[in-house]
Amino acid sequence: MQRLHSTLALALALGFSACGPGSAGTPPPAPPPPPPPAASQTAVAPKPHKNPLLEPSPLPLHFPQFDKIKDEDFVPAFEAGMKKQLKEVAAIASDKSPPTFENTIVAMERTGRMLTRVERTFDNLNASNTDDAKKNIDTEMSPKLSAHEDTILLDPELFARVDAVYKQRDKLKLDPESAQLLNRYEEMFVRAGAKLSPADKTKLKDINKQLSSLQTKFRQNVLKATKDGAVVVEDQKQLDGLSSEQIGAAAQAAKARKSSGKWVITLQNTTIQPPLEQMKNRALRKKIFDASSSRCQGGDADNTLVISKIISLREQKAKLLGYKSYAAYSLAEETAKTPKAVNRILRQLAPVAIAKAKSEAREIQQQIDKDAKAAKAKPIKLQPWDWAHYAAEVKKAKYEFDQAEVKPYFELNHVLEDGVFYAAHELYGLTFKERHDLPVYQPDVRVFEVHDADGSLLGLILLDYFKRDNKNGGAWMDAIVSQSTLLDQKPVVINNLNIPKPAPGQPALLTFDEVTTAFHEFGHALHGLLSASRYPLLAGTDVPRDFVEFPSQFNEMWAREPAVLKHFAKNVKTGKPMPKALLDKVIASENYGQGYALLEYLEAALLDQSWHQLKPGTEVAAAKVMDFEKKALTKDRVAYAPVPPRYHSPYFSHIFTEGYQAAYYAYIWSEVLARDSGAWFHKHGGLNRKAGDEFRAKILSRGRTEEPDVLFKDFYGHKPDIKPLLEYRGLTLHGH
C-alpha cells in the first residue's frame, strides 16, 4: 500500500503521523539545584534546544535528524511552515505582473517546502512509532492543516491566476510535462471547490475540517483496538501447531507488555490472522477471530458513529461539488473514471470468486470430515476461524506442501538481500549499501543507499519490518523526501511491514505471503526511487490510486519467479538452497486458495463502493453500520459466511482514513496492469536488464508526467487485458 498525501505536493500529507525513540514524554523530576559557583568559576547556561525541523536537514539527501527531533518540536514547526507557505502563496496571488506558467504554476511548486518537510517527517514517525504526545498533535493539527489547504485552494485571487494561465495553454507551447502540470493544477483547484460561491466555500471548509478530525479519530481508534484486542495465552500447550519461532515471538510480545511467562497473539489489520493457519486449538482460533473481527464495534474505540458521520459529510461534499455520489467525485480522478466502470469489473469477477471459494469450501469440509472420522469425533461445520487451518491440510495433501517445511527457507535477510535487492539489480542495475551512521527512530530500522548502474546515488530507503504496538497495522510505503529535479531533491523512501519480531537469537522466518508483501512494498519503493520528474506534484507515487498499486503488484511476480526464488530461498541453518522438488511445490501451490483470496478482497472492494455510491442525503445511523454492511454484501451477491471481508467497516482504514475511499478496487484494477506487464516480461526474456530498463523508462520513472492510461498503453502496446490476471490466479471467467 502506498500512503496518500495531500493533493498539494507543495503542502501537506494529511495521513497518519508519529515520532521516534527520543520523543519527549513526561519529564523526570528536576534534580536539586547545584551549589553556587565559586568566585573563580563561571556558570555555563545550558544550550537552548534548537528545533531541527525549521531548517533542511544537513544529513545526506535531507535525511531527517531523528536523533534530535522531539515531540514538542512539531507544533511550532507546523505553525511556522503554514505561516511561511501562506506568505509565499500570497506573493504569487498578489503579483501585479500578468500571470505566466513560471510566475504562477512553477512558483506554486516551489512553495511550502518547510511545511512539507515537517508534515512528512511527522506522518511517517506517527505511523511507525507513535505515542500519546504525537496522537495529541495529530488531533490538534489535522483540522488546522485541512483549513490551511483550503485557504490556498479556495483563494479567489490565486485561482484567477492559475485559471488565466490554463486558458492560454494552447498558446504557451509548453513541453509535455509542463502541460501536464498545468492541467493538474487547474483540476486540483476546481475539484477543491475554487469555482464555488463564497457561501458554499465556507460550507466546504467546515466539512473538510470535520472530516479531518473524524479521520484522525478513526485511525487512533483502530490502533487502540488492535493493541487492546491482542489475545493473551496462559498455557503454552494452547499454542500447539505454532513453530518455535512463532511461540518465541508471542513470548517476546508478552514481555514487551510486561507479561513475562505468558504469550500474546498480537493482531494484524486484516480480519483473518496468520497464526490461525497452524494453530490446532479450535477454541483459541475462534477467540482470536472474534477479537479481530469485532474491533472498533462498541467500547472506547468504537468507530461506528465515526463512520456514520464520515459518510454523511462525504455525501454533503459530493453534492456541494456537483456529483451524484462521493464515488463519482473520487473516481473522476482515477483511471477508471466512473462508478459504472468500477462496478463492471468487480461484478464481473464476483461470480468467479464465489464459485471458486465454494468449491474450495467443499474440499475443506471433506478434509474436516475425514479428520473427524479418523479421530472418531463429531464433525464440525466449516467456520471462518477454521478455513486457514484446514485449507493448509488440503494444500499439504494436494501438493505435499507444508508451511513448516518451507518457512526455514524464507529468512528475512536472505529474502531482502538475495531476493528483493537481487531482482532490482538484475532488472534495473541497482545496488544497495547499508548505512549504520544515519540516525533512526527505532533500533530495528535499517537504512540503505541505493545506487544506479553507473554508481551514482539514487536515494535512500528505510526498512521498518517488525510489528510494534505503537505502529499502524498492515504494510505500506511512503516518501519522506520526494524526488524533483526542480527542487534538486533525491528521494528518501520507507517500507513498513508488520512481521512478528522473533525472540532474541532466533531468525525472522517469513510465510510466503510475507515474502510477497516485501516484494510488493519494494515495488512502491522503486516507483519512488526511480522517479525522474521535474515537478514534485508529478513525481514518483503521486499518481491515481488505481495506478499506484500497479508497480507494486507487478514487483510481486518476482517473489515466485524461479530464477529469483532459487536465489533467496536458502535454509536458515545449512545455507543450502531449497530443493527443486520443494521449490516446484511452492510455485504449484500458489494458486491454491485463490477463490478465498479473491472473494475476501472483492467483499471489501464492493463494500467500499456501497458506502461511497450512496446518494447525498442518505443516512446510516451508527447502530445500523454492521447491518448496512451485511445487506450490501448480500445485494452484491458476495456474502458467504465462511469467508468474511478482508476488513469489516469499523477497521477498514484504507477507505476511512488512508485515502482509498471509493478506490479500494484499485488493487484489482492495478493487478490487471501488473499481470499484463508480467506476461510482457516473459515474452521479452523474463528477468533481464533490457526489459527492466524499458519498464523503468516508460513506467517507473514517469510518475504522473503523462496520464496513466497513456503511459500503460505506450509500454504495453494496447489496452489492458484481464486474461493474464486470471491465468496468474488460476481462475477463468465463464465463456473463456
Residue pairs with C-beta under 8 A, 6 or more apart in sequence:
1 474
1 475
1 476
1 477
1 521
1 524
1 549
1 654
1 658
2 476
2 477
2 478
2 524
2 527
2 541
2 548
2 549
2 552
3 13
3 15
3 16
3 123
3 127
3 476
3 477
3 478
3 658
3 659
4 13
4 15
4 545
4 658
4 659
4 660
5 12
5 13
5 14
5 15
5 120
5 123
5 478
5 542
6 12
6 13
6 14
6 145
6 149
7 149
7 188
7 191
7 192
8 112
8 149
8 152
8 153
8 188
8 537
9 109
9 116
9 482
9 535
9 536
9 537
9 539
9 542
10 85
10 108
10 109
10 110
10 111
10 112
10 113
10 116
10 536
10 537
11 85
11 111
11 112
11 115
11 116
11 119
11 148
11 149
11 152
12 112
12 115
12 116
12 119
12 145
12 148
12 149
13 116
13 119
13 120
13 123
14 142
14 145
14 146
14 149
14 212
14 215
15 123
15 127
15 478
15 657
15 658
15 659
16 123
16 126
16 127
16 130
16 138
16 219
16 472
16 657
16 658
17 122
17 123
17 124
17 125
17 126
17 127
17 130
17 134
17 137
17 138
18 122
18 123
18 124
18 125
18 126
18 127
18 128
18 129
18 130
18 131
18 134
18 470
19 69
19 70
19 71
19 74
19 122
19 125
19 126
19 129
19 130
19 131
19 133
19 134
19 441
20 66
20 67
20 69
20 125
20 129
20 440
20 441
20 442
21 129
21 441
21 442
21 443
22 66
22 67
22 68
22 69
22 70
22 441
23 70
23 71
23 131
23 133
23 134
24 70
24 71
24 72
24 133
25 71
25 131
25 132
25 133
37 43
49 70
51 73
51 76
51 77
52 65
52 68
52 69
52 73
53 69
53 73
53 74
53 77
53 114
53 117
53 118
53 121
54 77
54 80
54 114
56 62
56 113
56 117
57 63
57 64
57 65
57 117
58 65
59 65
59 438
59 439
60 438
60 460
61 457
61 459
61 460
61 481
61 489
61 490
61 491
61 492
62 117
62 481
62 489
62 492
63 438
63 447
63 460
63 480
63 481
63 492
64 121
64 480
65 439
66 125
66 439
66 440
66 441
67 439
68 439
69 121
69 125
71 131
71 133
71 134
71 137
72 133
74 118
74 122
74 134
74 137
74 141
75 137
75 140
75 141
77 114
77 118
78 115
78 118
78 119
78 122
78 141
78 144
78 145
80 114
81 112
81 114
81 115
81 116
81 117
81 118
81 119
82 115
82 144
82 145
82 148
84 112
84 114
84 115
85 111
85 112
85 114
85 115
85 148
85 152
86 148
86 151
86 152
88 110
88 111
88 112
89 108
89 111
89 152
89 155
89 158
92 103
92 104
92 107
92 108
92 111
92 158
92 161
93 155
93 157
93 158
93 161
94 157
95 103
95 104
95 161
97 103
98 164
99 160
99 161
99 162
99 164
99 165
100 165
101 165
101 172
101 174
101 178
101 182
104 161
104 162
104 164
104 165
105 162
105 165
105 178
105 181
105 182
105 185
106 486
106 535
108 162
108 185
109 181
109 484
109 486
109 487
109 535
109 536
109 537
110 486
110 487
113 487
115 148
117 481
119 145
120 478
120 479
120 480
120 481
121 480
122 134
122 137
122 141
123 478
124 478
124 480
124 494
125 134
125 441
126 134
126 135
126 137
126 138
127 471
127 472
127 476
127 478
127 496
128 441
128 442
128 464
128 471
128 472
128 494
128 496
129 441
129 442
129 468
129 470
129 471
130 223
130 470
130 471
130 472
131 470
135 220
138 216
138 219
138 220
139 213
139 216
139 217
139 220
142 212
142 213
142 215
142 216
143 209
143 210
143 212
143 213
145 212
146 208
146 209
146 211
146 212
147 205
147 208
147 209
149 192
149 208
150 192
150 193
150 201
150 204
150 205
150 208
152 158
153 159
153 188
153 189
153 192
153 193
153 194
154 192
154 193
154 194
154 196
154 201
154 204
154 205
156 194
159 189
159 194
159 195
162 185
162 186
162 189
163 186
163 189
163 194
165 172
165 182
166 182
166 183
166 185
166 186
169 179
169 182
169 183
172 179
172 182
174 182
176 705
176 706
177 533
177 534
177 535
177 538
177 705
178 534
178 535
180 538
180 704
180 705
180 706
180 707
181 535
181 537
181 538
184 537
184 538
184 704
185 537
187 333
191 321
191 329
191 332
191 333
193 200
193 201
193 204
193 320
193 321
196 204
196 320
196 321
200 320
203 316
203 320
204 317
204 320
204 321
207 313
207 316
207 317
207 320
208 317
210 309
210 313
211 310
211 313
211 314
211 317
214 306
214 309
214 310
214 313
215 310
215 656
215 657
216 657
217 306
218 303
218 306
218 307
218 310
218 653
218 656
218 657
219 472
219 653
219 657
221 296
221 301
221 302
221 303
221 306
222 269
222 295
222 296
222 301
222 303
222 472
222 473
222 651
222 653
222 657
223 470
223 472
223 473
224 300
224 301
225 295
225 296
225 299
225 301
225 651
226 266
226 267
226 268
226 269
226 295
226 473
226 651
227 266
227 469
228 301
229 267
229 291
229 292
229 294
229 295
230 253
230 257
230 264
230 265
230 266
230 267
230 291
231 264
231 265
231 284
231 287
231 288
231 291
232 254
232 259
232 262
232 263
232 264
233 239
233 250
233 262
233 263
233 264
233 265
233 284
234 262
236 247
236 263
238 281
238 284
239 246
239 247
239 250
239 263
239 279
239 281
239 284
240 279
240 280
240 281
241 278
241 279
241 280
241 281
242 250
242 275
242 278
242 279
243 278
243 404
243 407
243 509
244 506
245 407
245 502
245 503
245 506
245 507
245 508
245 509
246 275
246 278
246 500
247 263
248 502
248 503
248 506
249 500
249 501
249 502
249 503
250 263
250 264
250 265
250 500
251 262
251 263
251 503
252 500
252 501
252 502
252 503
252 504
253 263
253 264
253 265
253 266
253 500
253 501
254 260
254 261
254 262
254 263
254 264
256 468
256 469
257 264
257 469
265 273
265 275
265 288
266 467
266 469
266 500
267 273
267 288
267 291
267 292
267 295
267 473
268 274
268 467
268 473
268 474
268 498
269 472
269 473
269 474
269 498
269 647
269 651
269 653
270 292
270 474
270 646
270 647
271 289
271 292
271 293
271 384
271 600
271 644
271 645
271 646
271 647
271 648
272 289
272 292
272 384
272 387
272 388
272 600
272 644
272 646
273 288
273 289
273 292
274 511
274 513
275 288
276 285
276 288
276 289
276 385
276 387
276 388
276 389
277 388
277 389
277 391
277 392
277 403
278 389
278 392
278 403
278 404
279 285
279 288
279 389
280 389
282 380
282 385
282 386
285 385
285 386
285 389
286 383
286 385
288 385
289 384
289 385
293 384
293 644
293 648
295 301
295 648
295 650
295 651
296 302
296 303
296 304
296 650
296 651
297 303
297 304
297 626
297 650
298 304
302 622
302 650
303 649
303 650
303 651
303 656
304 622
304 623
304 625
304 626
304 650
305 622
306 656
307 611
307 620
307 622
307 625
307 649
307 650
307 656
308 619
308 620
308 621
308 622
308 625
310 656
311 326
311 611
311 612
311 614
311 620
312 619
312 620
314 326
314 612
314 661
315 325
315 326
315 614
315 615
315 616
315 617
315 618
316 616
317 326
317 329
318 324
318 325
318 326
318 328
318 329
318 616
319 616
319 617
321 329
323 329
323 332
324 615
324 616
325 339
325 612
325 613
325 614
325 615
325 616
326 612
326 613
326 614
326 661
326 662
327 339
327 342
327 609
327 612
327 613
327 662
328 338
328 339
328 613
329 662
330 612
330 661
330 662
330 663
331 337
331 338
331 339
331 341
331 342
331 662
331 663
332 338
333 544
334 544
334 545
334 546
334 663
334 666
335 544
335 546
335 547
335 669
335 707
335 708
335 709
336 342
336 345
336 546
336 665
336 669
339 609
339 613
339 662
342 609
342 662
342 665
342 669
343 609
345 665
345 668
345 669
345 672
345 722
346 602
346 605
346 606
346 609
346 636
346 665
346 668
347 606
347 636
348 722
348 733
349 598
349 602
349 668
350 602
350 606
350 636
350 637
350 638
351 637
351 734
352 598
352 726
352 731
352 732
352 733
352 734
353 595
353 598
353 599
353 602
353 638
353 731
354 595
354 599
354 637
354 638
354 640
355 595
356 594
356 595
356 598
356 599
356 731
357 595
357 596
357 598
357 599
357 640
357 642
357 643
358 595
358 640
359 595
360 391
360 394
360 592
360 593
360 595
360 596
361 382
361 387
361 642
361 643
363 394
364 382
364 386
364 387
364 390
364 391
364 394
365 381
365 382
367 390
367 393
367 394
367 397
368 379
368 380
368 382
368 386
368 390
369 379
371 390
371 393
372 378
372 379
372 380
373 379
380 386
382 390
382 642
383 641
383 642
384 641
384 642
384 643
384 644
386 642
387 596
387 642
387 643
391 592
391 593
391 596
392 403
394 592
395 401
395 589
395 592
395 593
396 402
398 589
398 592
399 585
399 588
399 589
399 592
400 585
401 585
401 586
401 588
401 589
403 511
403 512
405 582
406 512
406 578
406 582
406 586
407 509
407 510
407 511
408 509
408 571
408 572
408 573
409 569
409 570
409 571
409 572
409 578
409 582
410 509
410 510
410 511
410 512
410 514
410 515
410 568
410 569
411 507
411 508
411 509
411 510
411 570
411 572
412 465
412 499
412 507
412 508
412 509
412 510
413 508
414 568
414 569
414 570
414 572
415 510
415 515
415 518
415 568
416 463
416 518
417 432
417 568
418 567
418 568
418 570
419 515
419 518
419 519
419 558
419 559
419 564
419 565
419 567
419 568
420 518
420 519
420 522
420 568
421 430
421 432
422 564
422 567
422 568
423 519
423 555
423 558
423 561
423 564
423 687
424 430
424 432
424 522
424 526
425 431
426 564
426 687
426 688
426 689
426 692
427 558
427 687
427 688
427 689
427 691
427 692
427 695
427 696
428 453
428 526
428 530
428 689
428 692
428 693
428 696
428 700
429 452
429 453
429 689
429 692
429 693
430 450
430 451
430 452
430 453
430 458
431 450
431 451
432 448
432 449
432 450
432 451
432 461
433 448
433 449
433 451
434 446
434 447
434 448
434 449
435 447
435 448
435 449
435 460
436 447
438 447
438 460
440 446
440 447
440 462
442 464
442 468
444 464
444 465
444 466
444 501
445 462
445 463
445 464
446 462
446 463
447 460
447 461
447 462
447 463
448 460
448 461
448 463
449 457
449 460
450 457
450 458
450 459
450 460
450 461
450 529
451 457
451 458
452 458
457 490
458 490
458 491
458 529
458 530
459 483
459 490
459 491
459 492
459 493
459 528
459 529
460 491
460 492
460 493
461 492
461 493
461 494
461 495
461 525
461 529
462 480
462 492
462 493
462 494
462 495
463 494
463 495
464 471
464 494
464 495
464 496
464 497
465 495
465 496
465 497
465 499
465 508
465 518
466 497
466 498
466 499
466 500
466 501
466 508
467 498
467 499
467 500
467 501
468 501
471 496
471 498
472 496
472 653
473 498
473 653
474 498
474 653
475 495
475 496
475 497
475 498
475 517
475 520
475 521
476 495
476 496
476 521
476 524
477 493
477 494
477 495
477 496
477 521
477 524
477 525
477 528
477 541
477 552
478 493
478 494
478 496
479 491
479 492
479 493
479 494
479 528
479 540
479 541
480 492
480 493
480 494
481 489
481 490
481 491
481 492
482 489
482 491
482 528
482 531
482 536
482 539
482 540
482 542
483 489
483 490
483 491
483 528
483 529
483 531
483 532
483 533
483 536
483 539
483 540
484 533
484 534
484 535
484 536
484 539
485 532
485 533
485 534
486 534
486 535
486 536
487 536
489 536
491 528
491 529
491 531
491 540
493 524
493 525
493 528
493 529
495 518
495 521
495 522
495 524
495 525
496 521
497 514
497 517
497 518
497 521
499 508
499 510
499 514
501 508
502 508
502 509
507 572
509 572
510 518
512 559
512 586
512 590
515 559
516 556
516 559
516 560
518 559
519 555
519 556
519 558
519 559
520 552
520 553
520 555
520 556
521 552
522 552
522 555
523 551
523 552
523 553
523 554
523 555
523 556
524 541
524 548
524 551
524 552
526 551
526 555
526 700
527 540
527 541
527 548
527 551
527 552
527 700
528 540
528 541
530 696
530 700
530 701
531 539
531 540
531 700
531 701
531 703
532 701
532 702
533 539
533 540
533 701
533 702
533 703
533 705
536 542
537 704
538 703
538 704
538 705
539 703
540 703
541 548
541 703
542 703
542 704
543 703
543 704
543 708
544 663
544 666
544 704
544 708
545 659
545 660
545 663
545 666
546 663
546 665
546 666
546 669
546 670
546 708
547 666
547 670
547 673
547 708
547 712
548 666
548 670
549 666
549 667
549 669
549 670
549 671
549 674
550 670
550 673
550 674
550 677
550 699
550 708
550 712
551 674
551 699
551 700
552 670
553 667
553 670
553 671
553 673
553 674
554 673
554 674
554 677
554 678
554 695
556 674
557 674
557 675
557 678
557 681
557 728
558 564
558 687
559 565
560 586
560 587
560 590
561 686
561 687
562 583
562 587
563 686
563 687
564 687
565 578
565 583
565 586
565 587
566 577
566 578
566 580
566 583
569 577
569 578
569 583
569 586
570 576
570 577
570 578
571 577
571 578
578 586
591 729
591 730
592 730
594 729
594 730
594 731
595 731
596 643
597 729
598 729
598 731
599 638
599 640
599 643
600 643
600 644
600 645
600 646
601 646
601 667
601 668
602 638
602 668
603 633
603 638
603 639
603 643
603 644
603 645
603 646
604 645
604 646
604 647
604 652
604 664
605 664
605 665
605 667
605 668
606 632
606 633
606 636
606 638
607 629
607 632
607 633
607 645
607 649
607 652
608 652
608 654
608 655
608 660
608 661
608 662
608 663
608 664
608 665
609 662
609 665
610 628
610 632
610 635
610 636
611 628
611 632
611 649
611 655
612 655
612 661
612 662
613 662
614 620
620 628
625 649
625 650
626 648
626 649
626 650
628 649
629 645
629 648
629 649
630 639
633 639
633 645
647 653
647 654
649 656
654 660
654 664
655 661
655 662
655 663
655 664
660 666
668 725
671 725
672 720
672 721
672 722
672 724
672 725
673 712
673 716
673 720
674 725
675 724
675 725
675 727
675 728
676 716
676 720
676 721
676 724
676 725
677 695
677 699
677 715
677 716
678 724
678 728
679 724
680 691
680 715
680 716
681 687
681 691
681 695
684 690
684 691
684 694
685 691
694 715
695 715
698 711
698 714
698 715
699 711
699 712
699 715
702 711
706 714
712 720
713 719
722 733
723 736
726 732
726 733
726 736
